[in-house]
Amino acid sequence: MSSHLPTVYFRRASFSELFRQGDLLYPPCPRIRFGWIDSTWVPTSLFQATIDAKLPIVIIAAYAAATIFLNRRNQARQGQPWAISRSRGFRGFVYLHNIVLTGYSLWACISIWTLLWSSRVDRRDPLYALRTADRICGGHHFRTASGQSEVEGPWTAAIYVAWTFYLSKAYEMLDTMIILAKGKRASGLHVYHHMGVLFCGWASIRYVLQASFVGVVLNSTVHTLVYSYYTLSAFRVRVPSPLKAGLTAIQIGQFGVGLLLSLAFVFIQYDVPLPMDGEPDQGSPPTSSPRVATTTRGRLSGTGEDGLVPQYRTVTCLRNRGDILVFWGGFLYVCVLMLLFVGFFRQTYLQRQKAKTQ
C-alpha cells in the first residue's frame, strides 16, 4: 500500500507470488444485452456444461482418433475420394459450412472491435492510464457513480463472444472431415491447429484469461478472410496464388503480433485505489459483486488517511496460477503453430516458386 500518485508500471510480475494466489473460480454465465450482442438466452446449465473439462477432452480425443483412422484409410485407398463427397448434399453442406463460418467470423470480428471501441477511456480523464490498464486487464477495480463496475458490460459481452468463439472451434473441426472425405490427407499442422485452438479456447474461458481476447480479436479478423477464401474455393472461383501466399503470410503475422501483444499482460502493473469503506478489494471478475473503489468523473470518492491523498496498491494483469498456466500454455502453443506455418509457407510457396524458376 502506498500514498504516492497512482501510475502504470511495465515490469514483470512475480510468478512465484501469483502461483500462491487463491482458488481458480469458474466464470459466471454471460447474460447481457449490449448493443446487438444478446446473451440473455444462454442457460447457466448449458454454459457450465460447455466449460467442463470433459467436453473439450472428449471432442479432441474423438477428433484425433477419427483423423488418424481416416488418414490411414485414405492412404490405403490411394487418395480416392469417398462416394459421399460426390453427392449434391455434400457439396451443399460445404457451401453452407463455409458461408456460416465466414458470417460468424465477421460477426465476432465486428463485435469484439466494437466492444474495444465502446470501452475506451476519455483521454481527458485524470485517471486515464489507470482506467485503460484496468479495462485491458479486466480488473474491475473502478466503479461508476451508480455502483456498477466500469468494465462489467463490455467485459461480460466479450466473455460471451469469446465463449461462442470457443464453441466455433469445435465446429471448425468439420474442416478436417471435409478434407478427409475428399480422399486427401489431413496434415500434422492442420490437426495440431484444430486440437490446440479448441483446448486453448476452453482454457481461456474456464479461467477468464484477459490476454486471450488478443487472440479472439486477431483470429476472428483473419478467419473472416480465410473462410471468405474457402467459400470462393467451394464455389470454384479461381484465387491467384499470390493471394493464397498473402493469406498464409497474414496468418503467420497474426501469430507474431499476438505473441508480442500478449506478452504485455505479463508486464503491465498499475495502482488501484483501496476501497474507501474499509473492506478488502477482491480484484477479480465479478462472480459475486466485488467491493471496489467508487469513482465519479475521474475523481476518487474519498481520501486517504491523511485526508488528502488516497491510498493505493499495485495489481498485475495476471491474477493467479490459473492465469499463469493458461497464458504460458497458450503462448507455447502459438509459438509452435507459428513455426509450423512458417515451414508450410516455405515449402508451399518459396521452394515451389524457386523450383519453377530453375
C-alpha positions as CSV (number, residue, x, y, z in Angstrom):
1,M,0.0,0.0,0.0
2,S,1.3,3.5,-0.9
3,S,0.2,7.1,-0.9
4,H,2.1,8.3,-4.0
5,L,0.4,9.5,-7.1
6,P,-1.0,6.4,-8.9
7,T,0.7,5.2,-12.1
8,V,1.1,2.3,-14.6
9,Y,4.2,0.3,-14.5
10,F,5.9,-2.0,-17.0
11,R,7.7,-4.7,-15.1
12,R,7.5,-8.4,-14.9
13,A,5.0,-9.9,-12.5
14,S,6.3,-12.3,-9.8
15,F,5.3,-15.7,-11.0
16,S,6.0,-17.3,-7.6
17,E,3.6,-14.8,-5.9
18,L,0.9,-15.4,-8.5
19,F,1.1,-19.2,-8.0
20,R,0.1,-18.6,-4.4
21,Q,-3.0,-16.6,-5.3
22,G,-6.4,-18.0,-4.4
23,D,-8.7,-20.5,-6.0
24,L,-9.4,-20.8,-9.7
25,L,-13.0,-19.7,-9.9
26,Y,-15.5,-20.6,-12.6
27,P,-16.7,-17.6,-14.6
28,P,-20.3,-16.5,-14.3
29,C,-22.7,-17.3,-17.1
30,P,-22.6,-14.3,-19.5
31,R,-26.1,-12.9,-19.6
32,I,-26.3,-9.4,-21.0
33,R,-27.7,-7.2,-23.8
34,F,-25.0,-4.9,-25.1
35,G,-25.9,-3.4,-28.5
36,W,-26.6,-6.3,-30.8
37,I,-24.9,-8.8,-28.5
38,D,-27.6,-10.7,-26.7
39,S,-26.5,-13.5,-24.4
40,T,-29.6,-13.5,-22.2
41,W,-30.8,-16.7,-23.8
42,V,-27.8,-18.7,-22.5
43,P,-28.9,-21.2,-19.8
44,T,-26.5,-21.4,-16.9
45,S,-26.5,-25.2,-17.2
46,L,-25.5,-25.0,-20.9
47,F,-22.7,-22.6,-20.1
48,Q,-21.4,-24.7,-17.3
49,A,-21.6,-27.9,-19.3
50,T,-19.5,-26.4,-22.1
51,I,-16.7,-25.2,-19.8
52,D,-16.5,-28.6,-18.1
53,A,-13.0,-30.0,-18.9
54,K,-14.5,-33.3,-20.0
55,L,-16.2,-31.7,-23.1
56,P,-13.0,-30.5,-24.9
57,I,-11.1,-33.6,-23.9
58,V,-13.7,-35.9,-25.4
59,I,-14.0,-33.9,-28.5
60,I,-10.2,-33.7,-29.0
61,A,-9.8,-37.4,-28.4
62,A,-12.6,-38.3,-30.8
63,Y,-11.2,-35.9,-33.4
64,A,-7.7,-37.3,-33.1
65,A,-8.9,-40.9,-33.3
66,A,-11.1,-40.2,-36.3
67,T,-8.4,-38.3,-38.1
68,I,-5.7,-41.0,-37.6
69,F,-8.1,-43.7,-38.8
70,L,-9.3,-41.8,-41.9
71,N,-5.8,-40.7,-42.8
72,R,-4.7,-44.3,-42.9
73,R,-7.8,-45.4,-44.8
74,N,-7.2,-42.7,-47.4
75,Q,-3.6,-43.8,-47.7
76,A,-4.7,-47.4,-48.3
77,R,-7.3,-46.2,-50.8
78,Q,-4.5,-44.2,-52.6
79,G,-6.3,-40.9,-52.1
80,Q,-9.6,-41.8,-53.8
81,P,-12.5,-39.5,-52.8
82,W,-15.2,-41.1,-50.8
83,A,-18.6,-41.6,-52.5
84,I,-20.3,-39.1,-50.2
85,S,-18.0,-36.3,-51.4
86,R,-19.5,-36.6,-54.9
87,S,-23.1,-36.2,-53.7
88,R,-25.1,-33.0,-54.1
89,G,-25.9,-32.9,-50.4
90,F,-22.2,-32.9,-49.5
91,R,-21.5,-30.1,-51.9
92,G,-24.4,-28.1,-50.5
93,F,-23.1,-28.7,-47.0
94,V,-19.6,-27.5,-47.9
95,Y,-21.1,-24.3,-49.3
96,L,-23.2,-23.7,-46.2
97,H,-20.4,-24.6,-43.9
98,N,-18.0,-22.1,-45.3
99,I,-20.7,-19.4,-45.6
100,V,-21.7,-19.9,-41.9
101,L,-18.1,-19.7,-40.7
102,T,-17.4,-16.6,-42.8
103,G,-20.5,-14.9,-41.4
104,Y,-19.7,-16.0,-37.8
105,S,-16.1,-14.8,-38.1
106,L,-17.3,-11.4,-39.4
107,W,-19.8,-11.1,-36.6
108,A,-17.2,-12.0,-33.9
109,C,-14.7,-9.6,-35.6
110,I,-17.1,-6.7,-35.6
111,S,-18.4,-7.5,-32.1
112,I,-15.0,-7.6,-30.4
113,W,-13.7,-4.5,-32.2
114,T,-17.0,-2.7,-31.2
115,L,-16.5,-3.7,-27.6
116,L,-13.0,-2.4,-27.6
117,W,-14.1,0.9,-29.0
118,S,-17.1,1.3,-26.6
119,S,-14.9,0.6,-23.6
120,R,-12.3,3.1,-24.4
121,V,-11.5,5.8,-21.8
122,D,-11.8,9.5,-22.3
123,R,-8.2,10.9,-22.7
124,R,-9.2,13.9,-20.6
125,D,-9.8,11.6,-17.6
126,P,-7.3,12.3,-14.8
127,L,-7.1,8.5,-14.3
128,Y,-6.9,7.7,-18.0
129,A,-3.8,5.5,-17.7
130,L,-5.2,3.6,-14.7
131,R,-8.6,3.0,-16.2
132,T,-7.2,2.0,-19.5
133,A,-4.9,-0.6,-17.8
134,D,-7.8,-1.8,-15.7
135,R,-10.0,-2.3,-18.8
136,I,-7.3,-4.0,-20.7
137,C,-6.7,-6.4,-17.7
138,G,-10.3,-6.8,-16.8
139,G,-9.6,-5.8,-13.3
140,H,-13.0,-4.4,-12.2
141,H,-11.2,-2.0,-9.7
142,F,-13.2,1.1,-10.6
143,R,-17.0,1.7,-10.4
144,T,-19.3,4.2,-11.9
145,A,-21.4,6.6,-9.7
146,S,-24.2,4.0,-9.8
147,G,-22.0,1.4,-8.3
148,Q,-21.5,-0.8,-11.3
149,S,-18.1,-2.0,-12.5
150,E,-16.9,0.3,-15.3
151,V,-16.0,-2.7,-17.4
152,E,-18.7,-5.1,-16.4
153,G,-20.9,-4.5,-19.5
154,P,-18.2,-4.8,-22.2
155,W,-16.4,-7.5,-20.2
156,T,-19.5,-9.7,-19.9
157,A,-20.3,-9.2,-23.6
158,A,-16.7,-10.0,-24.5
159,I,-16.9,-13.2,-22.5
160,Y,-20.0,-14.2,-24.5
161,V,-18.2,-13.5,-27.8
162,A,-15.2,-15.5,-26.6
163,W,-17.4,-18.4,-25.5
164,T,-19.1,-18.6,-28.9
165,F,-15.6,-18.4,-30.4
166,Y,-14.5,-21.4,-28.4
167,L,-17.6,-23.3,-29.4
168,S,-17.0,-22.4,-33.1
169,K,-13.6,-24.1,-32.8
170,A,-15.3,-27.4,-32.1
171,Y,-17.5,-26.9,-35.2
172,E,-14.5,-25.9,-37.3
173,M,-13.2,-29.5,-36.9
174,L,-15.6,-30.4,-39.7
175,D,-13.0,-28.7,-42.0
176,T,-10.9,-31.8,-41.4
177,M,-13.7,-34.2,-42.1
178,I,-14.4,-32.4,-45.4
179,I,-10.7,-32.8,-46.4
180,L,-10.7,-36.5,-45.5
181,A,-14.0,-37.1,-47.3
182,K,-12.3,-35.9,-50.5
183,G,-9.6,-38.5,-50.1
184,K,-7.0,-36.0,-49.0
185,R,-4.6,-36.3,-46.1
186,A,-5.0,-34.0,-43.0
187,S,-1.6,-32.6,-42.3
188,G,0.0,-32.5,-38.9
189,L,-0.2,-28.7,-39.0
190,H,-3.9,-28.9,-39.7
191,V,-4.6,-31.4,-36.9
192,Y,-2.4,-29.7,-34.4
193,H,-4.0,-26.3,-35.1
194,H,-7.6,-27.6,-34.6
195,M,-6.9,-29.6,-31.4
196,G,-4.8,-26.9,-29.8
197,V,-7.0,-23.9,-30.6
198,L,-10.0,-25.8,-29.1
199,F,-8.2,-26.5,-25.9
200,C,-6.8,-23.0,-25.6
201,G,-10.2,-21.6,-26.3
202,W,-11.7,-23.7,-23.5
203,A,-8.9,-22.8,-21.0
204,S,-9.2,-19.1,-21.7
205,I,-12.9,-19.1,-20.9
206,R,-12.7,-21.5,-18.0
207,Y,-10.1,-19.3,-16.3
208,V,-11.2,-16.0,-17.8
209,L,-7.7,-15.1,-19.1
210,Q,-8.0,-11.5,-20.3
211,A,-5.0,-11.9,-22.6
212,S,-7.0,-14.4,-24.7
213,F,-9.0,-11.6,-26.1
214,V,-6.0,-10.6,-28.1
215,G,-6.3,-14.0,-29.9
216,V,-10.1,-13.5,-30.4
217,V,-9.5,-10.1,-32.0
218,L,-6.8,-11.2,-34.3
219,N,-8.1,-14.7,-35.2
220,S,-11.7,-13.5,-35.9
221,T,-10.3,-10.8,-38.2
222,V,-8.0,-13.2,-40.1
223,H,-10.6,-16.0,-40.2
224,T,-13.1,-13.7,-41.9
225,L,-10.6,-13.6,-44.8
226,V,-9.7,-17.3,-44.6
227,Y,-13.3,-18.5,-44.7
228,S,-14.1,-16.0,-47.4
229,Y,-11.3,-17.7,-49.4
230,Y,-12.7,-21.1,-48.6
231,T,-16.2,-20.0,-49.7
232,L,-14.8,-18.8,-53.0
233,S,-12.9,-22.0,-53.5
234,A,-16.1,-24.1,-52.7
235,F,-17.9,-22.2,-55.5
236,R,-14.9,-22.9,-57.8
237,V,-13.8,-19.3,-58.0
238,R,-10.1,-19.2,-59.0
239,V,-8.0,-17.4,-56.5
240,P,-4.5,-16.3,-57.7
241,S,-1.5,-18.0,-56.0
242,P,-0.1,-14.7,-54.7
243,L,-3.3,-14.0,-52.8
244,K,-3.1,-17.5,-51.3
245,A,0.5,-16.9,-50.2
246,G,-0.5,-13.5,-48.9
247,L,-3.3,-15.1,-46.8
248,T,-0.8,-17.5,-45.3
249,A,1.6,-14.6,-44.5
250,I,-1.2,-12.8,-42.8
251,Q,-1.9,-15.9,-40.7
252,I,1.8,-16.0,-39.7
253,G,1.7,-12.3,-39.0
254,Q,-1.3,-12.6,-36.6
255,F,0.7,-15.2,-34.5
256,G,3.7,-12.9,-34.3
257,V,1.6,-9.8,-33.4
258,G,-0.5,-11.8,-31.0
259,L,2.6,-13.1,-29.1
260,L,4.0,-9.7,-28.8
261,L,0.8,-8.1,-27.6
262,S,0.0,-10.9,-25.2
263,L,3.5,-10.5,-23.6
264,A,2.4,-7.1,-22.4
265,F,0.0,-8.8,-19.9
266,V,3.0,-10.3,-18.1
267,F,4.5,-6.9,-17.6
268,I,1.6,-4.5,-17.0
269,Q,1.1,-3.5,-13.4
270,Y,-0.9,-0.5,-12.2
271,D,-2.0,1.2,-9.0
272,V,-5.7,0.9,-7.9
273,P,-7.4,2.8,-5.1
274,L,-8.2,0.9,-2.0
275,P,-11.9,0.7,-1.1
276,M,-13.0,3.7,1.0
277,D,-15.4,1.7,3.1
278,G,-12.5,-0.3,4.7
279,E,-13.5,-3.6,3.1
280,P,-10.9,-5.6,1.1
281,D,-10.8,-5.3,-2.7
282,Q,-11.0,-8.7,-4.3
283,G,-9.7,-7.6,-7.6
284,S,-11.3,-10.4,-9.5
285,P,-14.0,-10.9,-12.1
286,P,-17.4,-10.0,-10.7
287,T,-18.6,-13.6,-9.8
288,S,-20.1,-12.2,-6.6
289,S,-20.0,-8.4,-6.9
290,P,-16.6,-7.4,-5.6
291,R,-16.1,-4.4,-3.4
292,V,-14.1,-1.8,-5.3
293,A,-13.4,1.9,-5.1
294,T,-16.2,4.1,-6.3
295,T,-15.2,6.9,-8.8
296,T,-17.1,9.9,-10.2
297,R,-16.0,11.8,-13.3
298,G,-12.4,10.6,-12.9
299,R,-12.1,11.6,-9.3
300,L,-11.9,9.3,-6.3
301,S,-14.9,9.5,-4.0
302,G,-12.8,9.5,-0.8
303,T,-9.4,10.4,0.6
304,G,-6.6,8.5,2.3
305,E,-5.7,8.5,5.9
306,D,-4.0,11.9,5.6
307,G,-7.3,13.4,4.2
308,L,-5.6,14.5,1.0
309,V,-4.0,11.6,-0.9
310,P,-6.0,8.3,-1.4
311,Q,-4.2,5.0,-0.6
312,Y,-3.3,2.7,-3.5
313,R,-2.0,-0.8,-4.0
314,T,-0.3,-2.2,-7.1
315,V,-2.0,-5.1,-9.0
316,T,-1.0,-7.2,-12.0
317,C,-2.8,-8.2,-15.2
318,L,-2.2,-11.8,-14.4
319,R,-4.0,-12.7,-11.2
320,N,-3.3,-16.3,-10.1
321,R,-1.7,-19.6,-11.0
322,G,-4.6,-20.3,-13.5
323,D,-3.7,-17.2,-15.5
324,I,0.0,-18.2,-15.5
325,L,-0.6,-21.8,-16.6
326,V,-3.1,-20.9,-19.3
327,F,-1.1,-18.0,-20.5
328,W,2.2,-19.8,-21.0
329,G,0.4,-22.9,-22.3
330,G,-1.2,-20.9,-25.0
331,F,1.9,-18.9,-25.6
332,L,3.9,-22.1,-26.3
333,Y,1.1,-23.5,-28.5
334,V,1.1,-20.4,-30.7
335,C,4.9,-20.4,-30.9
336,V,4.9,-24.0,-32.2
337,L,2.0,-23.2,-34.5
338,M,3.8,-20.2,-36.0
339,L,6.9,-22.3,-36.7
340,L,4.8,-24.9,-38.4
341,F,3.1,-22.2,-40.5
342,V,6.4,-20.8,-41.5
343,G,7.6,-24.2,-42.6
344,F,4.4,-24.7,-44.6
345,F,4.9,-21.3,-46.2
346,R,8.5,-22.0,-47.2
347,Q,7.6,-25.5,-48.6
348,T,4.4,-24.5,-50.4
349,Y,5.3,-21.1,-51.8
350,L,9.0,-20.3,-51.6
351,Q,10.5,-23.7,-52.5
352,R,8.0,-24.4,-55.3
353,Q,8.5,-20.9,-56.7
354,K,12.3,-21.5,-56.7
355,A,11.8,-24.8,-58.4
356,K,9.7,-23.3,-61.1
357,T,12.4,-20.6,-61.9
358,Q,15.2,-23.1,-62.2
